[in-house]
């Protein structure tokens, strides 16, 4: 697969008139801050897929953050 820069691609598909305009369109303006880590559920190895009951408990645990 051939890689290409985003500003060149934006210019090539004519979303902008010039490549410098394309480069300014691609600037990341997302706020930079700490990312909250999602809680991780631990299951015993080899237990297989969770049952419906286990799945509901996992969903509830994820919603509250603890369980």
C-alpha positions as CSV (number, residue, x, y, z in Angstrom):
1,X,0.0,0.0,0.0
2,X,1.4,3.4,-1.0
3,X,1.5,6.0,1.7
4,X,0.9,9.7,1.0
5,X,0.9,12.8,3.1
6,X,-2.5,14.1,4.2
7,X,-2.0,17.6,2.8
8,X,-1.1,16.2,-0.6
9,X,-4.1,14.0,-0.6
10,X,-6.5,16.8,0.4
11,X,-5.0,18.9,-2.4
12,X,-5.2,16.0,-4.9
13,X,-8.9,15.4,-4.3
14,X,-9.4,19.2,-4.6
15,X,-10.8,19.8,-1.1
16,X,-8.5,22.8,-1.0
17,X,-7.0,25.0,-3.7
18,X,-3.4,24.9,-2.6
19,X,-1.2,22.5,-0.7
20,X,-0.5,25.0,2.1
21,X,-4.2,25.4,2.6
22,X,-4.5,21.7,2.9
23,X,-1.7,21.6,5.4
24,X,-3.5,24.2,7.6
25,X,-6.8,22.1,7.3
26,X,-5.0,19.1,8.8
27,X,-3.6,20.9,11.9
28,X,-4.6,19.0,15.0
29,X,-6.7,21.4,17.1
30,X,-7.9,18.9,19.6
31,X,-7.3,19.9,23.2
32,X,-4.3,18.2,24.8
33,X,-4.9,16.9,28.2
34,X,-4.6,13.7,30.3
35,X,-6.6,10.8,29.0
36,X,-8.5,8.9,31.6
37,X,-7.7,5.2,31.6
38,X,-10.7,2.9,31.2
39,X,-11.1,0.2,33.9
40,X,-9.9,-3.2,32.8
41,X,-11.8,-6.4,33.6
42,X,-9.7,-9.4,34.5
43,X,-11.0,-12.9,33.6
44,X,-9.3,-16.2,34.3
45,X,-7.5,-17.6,31.3
46,X,-9.3,-20.3,29.5
47,X,-12.8,-19.5,30.8
48,X,-14.1,-18.8,27.3
49,X,-16.7,-16.2,26.4
50,X,-18.6,-14.4,29.2
51,X,-22.2,-15.6,29.8
52,X,-25.1,-13.1,29.5
53,X,-25.0,-12.7,33.3
54,X,-21.2,-12.1,33.2
55,X,-21.7,-9.6,30.4
56,X,-24.3,-7.7,32.2
57,X,-22.1,-7.5,35.3
58,X,-19.2,-6.3,33.1
59,X,-21.4,-3.6,31.5
60,X,-22.6,-2.4,34.9
61,X,-19.0,-2.4,36.2
62,X,-17.8,-0.3,33.2
63,X,-20.7,2.2,33.6
64,X,-19.9,2.8,37.2
65,X,-16.1,2.5,36.8
66,X,-15.8,0.0,39.7
67,X,-18.6,-2.5,40.1
